Amino acid sequence: MNFICIANHIEFIKRHNDVITPSMGRINPYHLGFEMFKFIENKYGID
């Protein structure tokens, strides 16, 4: 199996968090979609 190296994984996590961070006074569509996905996953599972 090919796995991503730890440095690339950390870089991905940092960029992901930058994108989904909510902004004051504005709707962040990426944050909204991420929260909707988490809600659906929690309610219905991932099966």
SULDA-V504219 format. One line per field, one symbol per residue. burial: + if it has 16 or more other C-alpha atoms within 10 Angstrom, else -. A space follows every 50 residues. Layout:
burial = ???
//
This chain:
burial = -------------------+----------+----------------
//
